Amino acid sequence: MSNESSAASKSSSTVPLPPDDAEYSVVDLGKYVRLLWNRRILLLICGVIGANLGFGIALLVHPAYDATVRLMPPTHRESSLLASLTPARNEGDVYLGLICSRTVADDVIQNQHLADYFHMTRPSELRRRLAGMAKINVDKDQFITVTVRSNEPETSVRIANAFPEALSRLNRDLAKSQAEHHWEYYQGPLEQEKNKLAEAEDQLKQAQQKTGIVLPEAQAQLGLSTISNLKQQITSREEQLAALVPSSTEQNPQVIQLKSQIASLSGQLHRLEAQNGGAGAATSTAALPELTLEVERRAREVKYHETLFEILSRQYENARIDDPYSASVELVDKAVLPDEKSWPPRRLFTLLGLLAGGFAGLVLVFFRR
């Protein structure tokens, strides 16, 4: 009897029982769902109250207005050699860096009197305030967009339109600085070449005065032909004089005239022969190549320096004309007075109030439970 009872107790103890936790968890979840359904009016009231509070807060918050400016960066003209040597650069990123620079920020602060607007004088704090108001980015088409948010729409428009003006001034300053470097680059060699040209001209002048040759080839041909002509004239007059001497005296006017003409022509002949390098025709012809070569060498030196001087002068003038006039920044969209508030978003505040009210209702229901 005792053995049967003990066996029955063992068999009953080994029978598995269903887990109590699973049963109670299902029951508790259903209870919570029923509890929320029973308190749905309270949850709805809390959500409506939260939505109204969010909408009221959106009405009480001081509104802010956005003014937007859109810019198109210019394309620089570069020579083919410079373009082949320098890597391709993204103009949008370049001008994004320029418009985000400290120089542009200080220009906007100074021209728009933001120190009086923010009631502070420390430059670093003014730059931080301006950076908090302005959002600058560049899109895939390389257009730069500047958005300024302020509590007053006029202030937003005024500061937004100040950024393109500051960027244009910075661009002109950079172009002027680059032009000054170009001028300095050409100005030194140009001055040196000018001095060398003056020195070569002085040497040519001295050679011409020394040799008496101004145009070597033409003057040599003209001199030789003139010498030959003078000799023929002297020979002709000497023949006429020889024919008159036996029948005339020294006081014969015709004899005196012929002698005077022969003396004058002889003087001209001696001067031409001296200029051509000798006292006779043979001597002049022998010395003429050396004298002509010296003058031609000096003239060639002058021509060489004249060519270099003209090239450098042309480059210098091109630098003075082209460089200071940099490409301007194209203003695609100018900032206009905004007619809608950018902040606060009423729908977002209302939705957040609704969610916060509903969550508060859930907490209240479970707390009361």
C-alpha positions as CSV (number, residue, x, y, z in Angstrom):
1,M,0.0,0.0,0.0
2,S,2.7,2.4,0.9
3,N,4.7,1.3,-2.2
4,E,1.7,2.2,-4.5
5,S,1.2,5.6,-2.9
6,S,4.9,6.4,-3.3
7,A,4.9,5.3,-6.9
8,A,1.8,7.4,-7.6
9,S,3.4,10.4,-5.9
10,K,6.6,9.9,-8.1
11,S,4.5,9.6,-11.3
12,S,2.6,12.7,-10.4
13,S,5.7,14.7,-9.6
14,T,7.3,13.8,-13.0
15,V,4.4,15.0,-15.1
16,P,5.5,18.4,-16.9
17,L,3.5,21.5,-16.1
18,P,2.9,24.4,-18.5
19,P,5.1,27.4,-17.9
20,D,3.4,30.0,-15.7
21,D,5.3,32.9,-17.1
22,A,4.1,32.5,-20.7
23,E,0.5,32.2,-19.6
24,Y,0.7,35.3,-17.4
25,S,2.6,37.3,-20.1
26,V,-0.1,36.8,-22.7
27,V,-2.8,37.6,-20.1
28,D,-0.9,40.8,-19.0
29,L,-0.5,42.0,-22.6
30,G,-4.2,41.6,-23.3
31,K,-5.0,43.4,-20.1
32,Y,-2.7,46.3,-21.1
33,V,-4.4,46.5,-24.6
34,R,-7.8,46.5,-23.0
35,L,-6.7,49.1,-20.5
36,L,-5.5,51.4,-23.3
37,W,-8.7,50.9,-25.2
38,N,-10.7,51.7,-22.2
39,R,-8.7,54.9,-21.6
40,R,-8.7,55.9,-25.3
41,I,-10.6,59.1,-24.5
42,L,-8.0,60.1,-22.0
43,L,-5.2,59.3,-24.5
44,L,-7.0,61.3,-27.2
45,I,-7.5,64.3,-24.9
46,C,-3.8,64.2,-24.0
47,G,-2.8,64.1,-27.6
48,V,-5.1,67.0,-28.5
49,I,-3.8,69.0,-25.6
50,G,-0.2,68.3,-26.6
51,A,-0.9,69.2,-30.3
52,N,-2.4,72.5,-29.1
53,L,0.5,73.2,-26.9
54,G,2.9,72.5,-29.8
55,F,1.0,74.8,-32.1
56,G,0.9,77.5,-29.4
57,I,4.6,77.2,-28.8
58,A,5.1,77.6,-32.6
59,L,3.1,80.8,-32.4
60,L,5.0,82.2,-29.4
61,V,8.5,81.4,-30.8
62,H,10.0,84.4,-32.5
63,P,9.9,83.8,-36.3
64,A,12.9,83.6,-38.6
65,Y,13.2,84.4,-42.3
66,D,15.6,83.0,-44.9
67,A,17.0,85.0,-47.8
68,T,18.9,83.1,-50.5
69,V,21.5,84.2,-53.1
70,R,22.7,81.9,-55.9
71,L,26.0,82.5,-57.7
72,M,27.7,81.1,-60.8
73,P,31.5,81.2,-60.5
74,P,33.4,82.7,-63.5
75,T,35.6,80.7,-65.9
76,H,39.2,82.0,-66.0
77,R,40.9,82.4,-69.4
78,E,44.2,80.6,-69.4
79,S,46.8,80.0,-72.1
80,S,47.0,76.5,-73.6
81,L,50.5,76.0,-72.1
82,L,49.4,77.0,-68.6
83,A,46.3,74.8,-69.0
84,S,48.4,71.8,-70.0
85,L,50.8,72.3,-67.1
86,T,48.3,72.9,-64.3
87,P,45.7,70.3,-63.3
88,A,42.1,71.0,-63.9
89,R,40.5,72.7,-60.9
90,N,36.9,72.9,-59.9
91,E,35.8,76.6,-60.0
92,G,32.8,76.0,-57.8
93,D,35.0,74.6,-55.0
94,V,37.6,77.4,-55.5
95,Y,34.9,80.1,-55.1
96,L,33.3,78.3,-52.3
97,G,36.6,78.5,-50.4
98,L,36.8,82.2,-51.3
99,I,33.3,83.1,-50.1
100,C,33.8,81.1,-46.9
101,S,37.1,82.9,-46.2
102,R,37.8,85.2,-43.3
103,T,38.4,88.1,-45.6
104,V,34.8,87.9,-47.0
105,A,33.4,87.5,-43.5
106,D,35.2,90.6,-42.3
107,D,34.1,92.5,-45.3
108,V,30.4,91.6,-44.7
109,I,30.7,92.4,-41.0
110,Q,32.3,95.8,-41.8
111,N,30.0,96.9,-44.6
112,Q,26.8,95.7,-42.9
113,H,27.7,97.1,-39.5
114,L,27.1,93.8,-37.8
115,A,29.1,94.8,-34.7
116,D,26.2,97.2,-33.9
117,Y,23.6,94.6,-34.8
118,F,25.1,92.0,-32.5
119,H,26.2,94.5,-29.9
120,M,29.7,93.2,-29.7
121,T,33.2,94.1,-30.9
122,R,35.2,90.9,-30.7
123,P,36.0,89.8,-34.3
124,S,36.1,86.1,-33.6
125,E,32.6,86.2,-31.9
126,L,31.2,88.3,-34.8
127,R,32.5,85.7,-37.3
128,R,30.9,82.9,-35.3
129,R,27.6,84.7,-35.2
130,L,27.7,85.3,-39.0
131,A,28.6,81.7,-39.6
132,G,25.6,80.7,-37.6
133,M,23.3,82.9,-39.7
134,A,24.7,82.0,-43.1
135,K,24.7,78.5,-44.7
136,I,26.9,78.3,-47.8
137,N,27.2,75.2,-50.1
138,V,27.9,74.3,-53.7
139,D,25.7,71.9,-55.8
140,K,26.7,69.4,-58.5
141,D,26.3,72.1,-61.2
142,Q,28.9,74.2,-59.3
143,F,26.4,76.9,-58.4
144,I,27.1,78.5,-55.0
145,T,24.1,79.0,-52.7
146,V,24.1,81.4,-49.7
147,T,21.2,81.2,-47.3
148,V,21.0,83.7,-44.4
149,R,18.5,83.3,-41.6
150,S,17.5,86.2,-39.3
151,N,14.6,87.3,-37.2
152,E,14.1,90.3,-39.5
153,P,13.5,89.7,-43.2
154,E,15.2,93.0,-44.2
155,T,18.3,91.9,-42.3
156,S,18.4,88.5,-44.0
157,V,18.1,90.1,-47.5
158,R,20.8,92.8,-46.7
159,I,23.4,90.3,-45.4
160,A,22.7,87.7,-48.1
161,N,23.2,90.3,-50.9
162,A,26.4,91.5,-49.2
163,F,28.2,88.2,-49.8
164,P,28.3,88.5,-53.6
165,E,29.6,92.1,-53.3
166,A,32.3,91.0,-50.9
167,L,33.3,88.1,-53.1
168,S,33.5,90.4,-56.1
169,R,35.8,92.8,-54.2
170,L,38.0,89.9,-53.1
171,N,38.2,88.6,-56.7
172,R,39.2,92.1,-57.9
173,D,41.9,92.4,-55.3
174,L,43.3,89.0,-56.2
175,A,43.3,89.9,-59.9
176,K,45.0,93.2,-59.1
177,S,47.7,91.5,-57.0
178,Q,48.3,88.9,-59.8
179,A,48.5,91.7,-62.3
180,E,51.1,93.5,-60.2
181,H,53.2,90.3,-60.1
182,H,53.0,90.2,-63.9
183,W,54.0,93.8,-64.2
184,E,57.0,93.3,-61.9
185,Y,57.9,90.1,-63.9
186,Y,58.1,92.1,-67.2
187,Q,59.2,95.4,-65.9
188,G,62.7,94.3,-64.8
189,P,63.7,92.7,-68.2
190,L,62.1,95.5,-70.1
191,E,64.1,98.1,-68.3
192,Q,67.3,96.1,-68.8
193,E,66.6,95.7,-72.5
194,K,65.9,99.4,-72.8
195,N,69.4,100.2,-71.4
196,K,71.0,97.7,-73.7
197,L,69.2,99.1,-76.7
198,A,70.4,102.6,-75.9
199,E,74.0,101.3,-75.4
200,A,73.9,99.5,-78.8
201,E,72.6,102.7,-80.5
202,D,75.5,104.7,-79.0
203,Q,78.0,102.1,-80.3
204,L,76.4,102.2,-83.8
205,K,76.6,106.0,-83.8
206,Q,80.2,105.9,-82.8
207,A,81.0,103.4,-85.6
208,Q,79.2,105.5,-88.2
209,Q,81.1,108.6,-87.1
210,K,84.4,106.8,-87.2
211,T,83.9,105.2,-90.6
212,G,81.6,107.8,-92.2
213,I,79.3,105.0,-93.3
214,V,75.6,105.2,-92.5
215,L,74.1,102.7,-94.9
216,P,76.9,100.3,-95.8
217,E,75.7,98.7,-98.9
218,A,73.9,101.6,-100.5
219,Q,76.5,104.0,-99.4
220,A,79.3,101.8,-100.8
221,Q,77.7,101.5,-104.2
222,L,76.9,105.2,-104.3
223,G,80.4,106.1,-103.2
224,L,82.1,104.0,-105.8
225,S,79.8,105.3,-108.6
226,T,80.3,108.9,-107.4
227,I,84.1,108.4,-107.3
228,S,84.1,107.0,-110.8
229,N,81.9,109.9,-112.1
230,L,84.1,112.5,-110.5
231,K,87.2,111.0,-112.1
232,Q,85.5,111.0,-115.4
233,Q,84.6,114.7,-115.0
234,I,88.1,115.6,-113.9
235,T,89.6,113.7,-116.9
236,S,87.2,115.5,-119.3
237,R,88.1,119.0,-117.9
238,E,91.8,118.2,-117.9
239,E,91.5,117.3,-121.6
240,Q,89.7,120.6,-122.3
241,L,92.4,122.5,-120.3
242,A,95.2,120.8,-122.2
243,A,93.5,121.8,-125.5
244,L,93.3,125.5,-124.4
245,V,96.8,125.9,-122.9
246,P,98.8,126.2,-126.2
247,S,96.6,128.9,-127.6
248,S,95.6,130.7,-124.4
249,T,97.3,132.4,-121.4
250,E,96.8,131.8,-117.8
251,Q,94.5,134.8,-117.5
252,N,92.1,133.4,-119.9
253,P,88.7,133.2,-118.2
254,Q,87.9,129.8,-119.7
255,V,91.3,128.4,-118.4
256,I,90.7,129.8,-114.9
257,Q,87.2,128.3,-114.9
258,L,88.4,124.9,-115.9
259,K,91.2,124.9,-113.3
260,S,88.7,125.9,-110.6
261,Q,86.3,123.1,-111.6
262,I,89.2,120.6,-111.6
263,A,90.3,121.7,-108.1
264,S,86.7,121.5,-106.8
265,L,86.2,118.1,-108.3
266,S,89.5,116.8,-107.0
267,G,88.6,118.0,-103.4
268,Q,85.3,116.1,-103.6
269,L,87.1,113.0,-104.9
270,H,89.6,113.1,-102.0
271,R,86.8,113.4,-99.5
272,L,84.9,110.5,-100.9
273,E,88.0,108.3,-101.0
274,A,88.8,109.2,-97.4
275,Q,85.3,108.3,-96.4
276,N,85.5,105.0,-98.1
277,G,88.8,104.1,-96.4
278,G,91.7,105.3,-98.6
279,A,93.1,107.9,-100.8
280,G,92.7,106.0,-104.0
281,A,90.1,103.8,-105.6
282,A,92.0,100.6,-105.0
283,T,92.7,101.4,-101.4
284,S,89.0,102.4,-100.7
285,T,87.8,99.2,-102.2
286,A,90.2,97.1,-100.1
287,A,89.3,98.9,-96.8
288,L,85.5,99.1,-97.5
289,P,84.5,95.5,-96.4
290,E,86.1,95.9,-93.0
291,L,84.5,99.2,-92.3
292,T,81.1,98.0,-93.7
293,L,81.3,94.9,-91.5
294,E,81.8,96.9,-88.4
295,V,78.9,99.1,-89.1
296,E,76.7,96.2,-90.0
297,R,77.6,94.4,-86.8
298,R,76.6,97.4,-84.7
299,A,73.4,97.8,-86.7
300,R,72.5,94.1,-86.2
301,E,73.0,94.5,-82.5
302,V,70.7,97.4,-82.5
303,K,68.1,95.4,-84.5
304,Y,68.3,92.5,-82.0
305,H,67.7,94.6,-79.0
306,E,64.9,96.5,-80.7
307,T,63.1,93.2,-81.4
308,L,63.5,92.1,-77.8
309,F,62.4,95.4,-76.5
310,E,59.2,95.3,-78.7
311,I,58.3,91.8,-77.5
312,L,58.7,92.7,-73.9
313,S,56.8,96.0,-74.4
314,R,54.0,94.1,-76.0
315,Q,53.8,91.6,-73.2
316,Y,54.0,94.3,-70.6
317,E,51.1,96.2,-72.1
318,N,49.0,93.1,-72.5
319,A,49.6,92.4,-68.8
320,R,48.5,95.9,-67.9
321,I,45.4,95.8,-70.1
322,D,44.1,92.2,-69.5
323,D,45.0,91.2,-66.0
324,P,43.3,93.9,-63.9
325,Y,39.9,93.1,-65.5
326,S,39.1,89.8,-63.9
327,A,35.9,87.9,-64.8
328,S,33.1,89.0,-62.5
329,V,31.0,86.6,-60.4
330,E,27.6,86.0,-62.1
331,L,24.6,86.7,-59.8
332,V,22.0,84.1,-60.8
333,D,19.4,84.8,-58.1
334,K,19.5,87.9,-56.0
335,A,18.0,87.8,-52.5
336,V,14.5,89.2,-52.3
337,L,12.3,90.0,-49.3
338,P,10.9,86.6,-48.0
339,D,7.1,86.5,-47.6
340,E,7.0,83.2,-45.6
341,K,8.5,82.3,-42.2
342,S,11.3,79.7,-42.3
343,W,11.2,79.0,-38.5
344,P,9.4,77.7,-36.5
345,P,7.6,75.0,-38.6
346,R,4.1,74.9,-37.2
347,R,3.3,71.4,-38.6
348,L,6.4,69.9,-37.0
349,F,5.7,71.5,-33.7
350,T,2.1,70.3,-33.8
351,L,3.1,66.8,-34.7
352,L,5.7,66.7,-31.9
353,G,3.1,68.1,-29.4
354,L,0.7,65.4,-30.5
355,L,3.3,62.7,-29.9
356,A,4.4,64.2,-26.6
357,G,0.8,64.4,-25.4
358,G,0.1,60.8,-26.4
359,F,3.2,59.6,-24.6
360,A,2.2,61.6,-21.5
361,G,-1.2,60.0,-21.6
362,L,0.4,56.5,-21.8
363,V,2.5,57.3,-18.8
364,L,-0.5,58.7,-16.9
365,V,-2.6,55.5,-17.6
366,F,0.1,53.1,-16.6
367,F,1.0,55.2,-13.5
368,R,-2.6,55.2,-12.4
369,R,-2.8,51.4,-13.0
